[in-house]
Amino acid sequence: MKRIGIILFAAAIAACSQNSVAVKDPINVSSPTPSEQITKVSLNEAQQGYMEAGNAMAFRFLERIYSGKDVIVSPLSLQYALAMTANGATGETLQEIIDFLGYGEDGIASLNAYCRLLLEQLPAVDLDVTLKLTDALLVNDQFPLLPSFQKTVRENYYAAVENMDFSDHAQVAATVNDWARRSTNGFIDKVLEPSEISDLAVAYIMNALYFKAKWAGTDYDPMFRDYATREEAFTLSDGSTRQVPMMNNMRYHPYAQMDGYKVLALPYSGGKFFMYILLPDGNDLDGLVRKLKETSWKSVLSNLKTDAEVYVKLPKFDVENKFNLSDALKDMGVKRAFVSGEAQFDGMFQPKPGWYYWIEKVIQKARISVSEWGTEAAAVTVVEMAGKNSADFGEPKRVYFYADHPFVFLIGESTSGAILFEGAYTGIAAK
């Protein structure tokens, strides 16, 4: 049986290391670079609906993966990963993906237009903030892409498309890692190890999302001062405490008191990007996460006000984690895409008789670092697809077992091989 794995890669990345293999043909870093600042991201009425649906997905997604431990994920990175994946899908498979992302009946064209708009405008809304969205495809030269698929990702995602021999796993990993390093200003240069490159891989579809911003303030009046940070008690979910480095600040920050929790908005330089802190009134973070999946983020933002000085205590923290998101996506409606023989991914590669593809797993790795200076954050989303050629299987082997005459039966324990009961059935006493 032949199996081919496709890695669809959406990355917003966090880590540092050096590649040990020289890259022969670096992938072009291709993304819009704004020269002029815009006042806001311009969304039409339908796109505003997409944004609200995407935020609702983000809260449902968080509730699925939160398990009582520190967590950092990127719904935007996941959106770009699945959006590019969707362009190779058709039928029910495509519809499930765009339904999950919140595009309903508007279809793939609306999804692509929305992604392109965010890719072009988000980095331009505040030039004091570094925000990069970069896309690329690294393709096994034995599996050429459909021209229509290439055209779509180039026009809507600014994606560079490069082909190479995948037989040298060290070179493939080095090429991906080099692209990640250059796409994230050196914040990460290692996404894949050579040992992670499968003999079955046919493509890496990559998106790098990188964010770096100073807090609002000046050199003379910064948001947080180093000397004001001190070790203070932090109460854990079980009621115990531990000492953490706590930053301190007092300003007229946007804040809100919601039902069961408070909201604080801390601005980054330029005042367009914020870190929002949602703090449960009690010590029930689990309950807050559950509440958020039924919460309208637009409604939360509408409750923010700036009528009082807010004394802020915020821990410095650095969180990094990695998740397999496959089960969460299945639970949230993306089902057929994961089913071998039923997923519909016939819009990505040039036709090969008998071949079909499905999503094998979706992985996301993310990291955030928060300090007195500001915030650096990134995430990696990897959609791994698999494929096989039905022509290689021929007729399936069949075995028939009809217990229609006397037989022996046993009851045994499999790990030891011990037989616990044995007997025979003759049918003589049957009634």
C-alpha positions in Angstrom: 0.0 0.0 0.0 1.3 3.4 -1.0 0.7 6.5 1.1 1.7 10.0 0.4 1.7 12.7 3.1 1.2 16.3 2.3 2.1 18.9 4.9 0.1 22.0 4.7 1.9 24.5 6.9 0.5 27.7 8.5 3.1 29.3 10.7 3.3 32.1 13.1 6.5 31.1 14.8 8.4 31.4 18.1 12.0 30.0 18.9 15.7 30.6 18.1 18.4 28.3 16.6 20.7 28.0 13.7 20.4 25.8 10.6 23.3 23.5 10.1 22.7 22.7 6.4 23.3 25.3 3.8 20.2 26.2 1.8 20.7 25.8 -1.9 17.6 27.6 -3.2 16.0 29.8 -0.6 12.3 30.4 -0.9 11.3 33.9 -1.7 9.8 35.8 1.2 6.7 37.4 -0.5 4.3 39.5 1.5 2.9 43.0 1.2 5.0 45.7 2.9 3.0 48.8 3.7 4.6 52.2 3.1 1.8 54.3 4.3 -0.3 53.9 7.5 -4.1 53.5 7.1 -6.6 54.6 9.7 -8.4 51.3 10.0 -9.0 47.9 8.4 -11.9 48.5 5.9 -14.4 45.7 6.1 -17.7 45.7 4.3 -20.9 44.4 6.0 -20.3 40.8 5.0 -16.7 40.9 6.1 -17.6 42.4 9.4 -19.8 39.3 9.8 -16.8 37.1 8.9 -14.8 38.8 11.6 -17.5 38.2 14.3 -17.8 34.6 13.2 -14.1 34.2 13.3 -13.9 35.6 16.8 -16.7 33.3 17.9 -14.8 30.4 16.4 -11.7 31.5 18.4 -13.6 31.4 21.7 -15.1 28.0 20.9 -11.7 26.8 19.9 -10.1 28.0 23.1 -12.8 26.1 25.1 -11.9 22.9 23.2 -8.2 23.0 23.9 -8.0 24.6 27.4 -7.2 21.9 30.0 -6.3 23.9 33.1 -2.7 24.7 32.0 -1.1 27.7 30.4 -2.1 27.9 26.7 -1.3 30.1 23.7 -3.0 29.5 20.3 -3.5 31.5 17.1 -7.0 31.4 15.6 -5.7 33.6 12.7 -2.9 31.2 11.9 -5.3 28.3 11.9 -7.6 30.4 9.7 -4.9 30.9 7.1 -3.9 27.3 7.2 -7.4 26.0 6.6 -8.1 28.7 4.1 -5.3 27.6 1.8 -6.2 24.0 2.4 -9.8 24.8 1.4 -8.6 26.0 -2.0 -7.7 22.4 -2.8 -11.0 21.0 -1.5 -14.4 20.6 -3.2 -18.0 19.6 -2.2 -18.9 18.8 1.3 -15.3 18.9 2.4 -14.9 22.5 1.3 -18.2 23.5 2.8 -17.4 22.0 6.2 -14.1 24.0 6.3 -15.7 27.3 5.3 -18.6 26.7 7.7 -16.1 26.2 10.5 -14.3 29.4 9.6 -17.6 31.3 9.5 -18.1 32.0 5.8 -21.3 30.0 5.5 -22.8 30.0 2.0 -20.6 32.8 0.7 -18.0 30.3 -0.5 -14.3 30.1 -1.2 -14.0 33.3 -3.3 -15.3 35.4 -0.3 -12.8 33.5 2.0 -9.9 34.3 -0.3 -10.9 38.0 -0.7 -11.2 38.4 3.1 -7.8 36.7 3.8 -6.2 38.9 1.2 -7.7 42.1 2.7 -6.5 41.2 6.2 -3.0 40.3 4.8 -2.7 43.7 3.1 -4.4 45.9 5.7 -3.5 44.5 9.1 0.2 45.3 8.8 -0.7 48.8 7.6 -3.0 49.9 10.4 -0.1 50.7 12.7 3.4 51.1 11.4 4.8 51.2 14.9 3.9 47.5 15.2 5.6 44.8 13.4 3.0 42.4 11.9 4.0 40.1 9.1 1.8 37.6 7.3 3.9 35.6 4.8 2.9 32.6 2.7 4.9 30.1 0.6 4.6 26.6 -1.0 7.5 24.2 -1.1 6.4 21.4 -3.5 7.9 18.0 -4.3 8.8 18.2 -7.9 7.2 14.8 -8.5 3.8 16.2 -7.6 3.2 19.5 -9.6 0.3 21.7 -8.4 -2.7 22.5 -10.5 -2.2 25.9 -12.3 -5.5 27.1 -10.9 -4.4 26.3 -7.3 -1.1 28.1 -7.9 -2.9 31.1 -9.3 -5.2 31.3 -6.4 -2.6 31.2 -3.7 -0.3 33.6 -5.5 -3.0 36.2 -6.1 -4.8 36.0 -2.7 -2.0 35.0 -0.3 1.1 36.5 -2.0 2.5 33.0 -1.8 5.9 32.1 -3.4 5.8 28.7 -5.0 9.1 26.7 -5.1 9.7 23.1 -6.3 12.5 20.9 -5.2 13.7 17.3 -4.8 12.3 15.9 -1.5 14.7 13.0 -1.3 17.3 15.0 0.8 15.4 15.5 4.0 18.0 17.6 5.6 17.8 20.1 2.7 14.0 20.2 2.8 14.0 20.9 6.5 16.8 23.6 6.1 14.8 25.2 3.3 11.6 25.4 5.4 13.5 26.6 8.5 15.5 29.3 6.5 12.2 30.6 5.1 10.7 30.7 8.6 13.7 32.6 10.0 13.6 35.2 7.3 9.8 35.5 7.5 9.9 36.2 11.3 12.9 38.6 11.5 15.0 35.8 13.0 12.6 35.1 15.9 12.6 31.4 14.8 14.7 29.5 12.4 13.8 25.9 13.1 10.3 24.6 12.5 11.2 21.1 11.3 14.0 18.6 12.0 15.2 16.4 9.1 13.8 13.4 11.0 10.3 14.9 10.7 10.4 15.0 6.9 8.4 12.0 5.8 9.4 9.9 2.7 5.7 10.4 1.8 5.7 14.3 1.9 4.7 16.0 -1.3 4.3 19.6 -0.3 4.6 22.2 2.5 2.1 25.0 2.3 3.3 27.6 4.8 2.1 30.8 6.5 4.2 32.8 8.9 2.4 35.1 11.3 4.7 37.3 13.4 3.8 40.1 15.9 6.2 42.3 17.8 5.1 45.6 19.6 6.1 47.9 22.3 3.6 49.0 24.9 2.2 52.5 24.4 4.3 55.1 26.1 7.6 56.9 25.6 11.1 56.3 26.7 10.5 58.8 29.5 7.1 57.5 30.5 6.9 53.8 29.6 3.9 51.6 30.2 5.9 49.5 32.7 9.1 50.3 34.4 11.7 47.6 35.1 12.3 48.8 38.7 8.6 48.6 39.5 8.5 44.9 38.7 8.7 42.8 41.9 8.0 39.3 43.1 4.5 39.0 44.3 2.0 36.2 45.2 -0.1 34.7 42.4 -3.0 32.5 43.4 -3.3 29.3 41.4 -6.6 27.5 40.5 -6.3 25.2 43.5 -6.0 28.1 45.9 -2.3 27.8 46.6 0.1 30.6 45.8 3.5 31.1 44.1 5.8 34.1 43.6 5.9 35.6 40.1 7.5 38.7 38.7 4.6 41.2 38.6 4.7 44.3 36.5 2.9 47.4 37.9 1.2 50.4 36.3 -1.5 53.0 36.8 -3.2 54.8 33.9 -6.6 55.5 32.3 -6.8 52.2 30.5 -10.0 50.9 28.8 -11.7 48.5 31.1 -15.1 46.9 31.6 -17.0 44.9 34.2 -18.9 42.1 32.5 -21.0 39.3 34.0 -18.6 37.4 36.2 -15.4 38.8 34.8 -13.4 42.1 34.2 -11.8 43.2 31.0 -8.7 45.3 30.6 -7.3 46.7 27.4 -3.5 47.5 27.4 -2.5 49.4 24.2 0.6 48.8 22.2 2.6 51.6 20.5 0.3 53.5 18.1 -2.9 52.6 20.0 -4.3 50.2 17.3 -3.3 46.9 18.9 -4.2 45.9 22.4 -3.6 43.1 24.8 -7.0 42.3 26.4 -6.9 40.7 29.9 -10.1 38.8 30.9 -10.1 38.2 34.6 -12.8 36.1 36.3 -14.3 37.7 39.4 -13.6 34.6 41.4 -10.9 32.0 40.8 -12.8 30.0 38.2 -10.9 30.3 34.9 -12.6 27.1 33.7 -16.0 28.7 34.1 -14.9 31.8 32.2 -13.5 29.8 29.3 -16.9 28.0 29.0 -18.8 31.3 29.2 -16.7 32.9 26.4 -17.9 30.3 23.8 -21.3 31.9 24.2 -20.0 35.5 24.2 -20.0 38.1 21.5 -16.6 39.8 21.4 -18.2 42.8 19.7 -20.4 43.2 22.8 -17.5 43.0 25.1 -15.6 45.7 23.2 -18.7 48.0 23.3 -18.6 47.9 27.1 -15.1 49.3 27.4 -14.8 52.7 29.1 -11.9 55.0 30.2 -13.5 56.9 33.1 -11.1 55.9 35.8 -7.4 55.2 36.6 -6.7 51.5 36.6 -4.0 50.1 38.8 -2.6 47.2 36.9 -0.6 44.2 38.1 0.3 41.9 35.3 2.8 39.0 35.5 5.7 38.8 33.1 5.3 35.5 31.3 6.5 33.3 28.5 4.2 30.5 27.3 4.9 28.0 24.6 2.9 24.9 23.7 2.0 22.5 20.9 -1.3 20.9 20.2 -2.8 18.3 17.9 -6.0 20.0 16.9 -7.5 17.2 14.8 -10.1 16.0 17.4 -11.1 19.6 18.2 -11.7 20.4 14.5 -13.7 17.2 14.1 -15.8 18.0 17.1 -16.4 21.5 15.7 -17.7 20.3 12.3 -14.7 19.6 10.1 -15.3 15.9 9.7 -15.2 14.7 6.1 -11.8 16.2 5.4 -10.3 13.7 7.9 -11.9 10.6 6.3 -9.8 8.5 3.9 -11.7 7.8 0.8 -14.4 10.4 1.5 -12.5 13.7 1.8 -12.6 15.7 -1.4 -9.2 17.2 -2.1 -9.1 17.1 -5.9 -8.3 20.7 -6.5 -4.7 20.9 -5.4 -2.4 18.7 -7.6 -2.4 17.8 -11.2 -4.4 14.7 -11.8 -2.9 11.3 -11.1 -5.3 8.4 -11.8 -6.6 6.7 -8.7 -5.0 9.1 -6.2 -7.1 10.7 -3.4 -6.2 12.8 -0.3 -7.4 13.6 3.2 -6.2 15.6 6.2 -4.3 13.3 8.5 -3.7 15.7 11.4 -3.5 19.4 12.3 -0.8 20.6 14.6 -0.3 24.1 16.1 2.7 25.3 18.1 2.6 28.8 19.5 4.5 31.1 21.9 4.0 34.5 23.5 6.5 36.5 25.6 5.2 39.5 27.7 7.6 41.8 29.5 8.0 45.4 30.5 9.1 46.3 26.9 6.1 44.8 25.1 5.0 41.6 23.5 6.4 39.1 21.0 4.0 36.4 19.8 3.8 33.8 17.1 2.2 30.4 16.2 2.7 27.5 13.8 -0.2 25.6 12.3 0.6 22.4 10.3 -2.1 20.6 8.3 -0.7 17.2 7.4 -2.5 15.5 4.5 -2.2 11.9 3.4 -3.0 10.3 0.1 -3.1 6.9 -1.6 -3.6 5.3 -4.9 -6.6 3.1 -5.0 -5.3 1.3 -8.1 -2.5 -0.2 -6.1 -4.9 -2.2 -3.9 -6.7 -4.5 -6.4 -9.4 -6.7 -5.0 -9.5 -6.7 -1.2 -8.7 -10.0 0.5 -11.9 -11.7 1.9 -12.2 -14.4 4.5 -15.5 -16.2 5.3 -16.1 -17.8 8.7 -19.5 -19.5 9.2 -19.8 -21.2 12.6 -22.6 -23.4 11.3 -21.3 -26.7 12.7 -19.7 -27.8 16.1 -16.8 -25.8 17.3 -14.4 -25.3 20.3 -14.4 -22.1 22.2 -11.8 -20.5 24.5 -11.6 -17.5 26.9 -8.1 -16.2 27.3 -6.0 -13.2 28.4 -4.1 -11.7 25.5 -1.0 -10.2 27.1 0.0 -13.4 28.9 -1.6 -15.9 26.6 -3.3 -17.6 29.5 -6.5 -19.6 28.7 -9.1 -19.0 31.4 -11.9 -21.1 30.0 -12.3 -23.6 27.2 -15.1 -25.7 25.9 -17.0 -27.0 22.8 -20.3 -26.3 21.3 -22.0 -29.1 19.4 -25.5 -27.8 19.1 -27.0 -31.0 20.5 -28.6 -29.3 23.4 -29.7 -26.3 21.4 -33.4 -25.3 21.9 
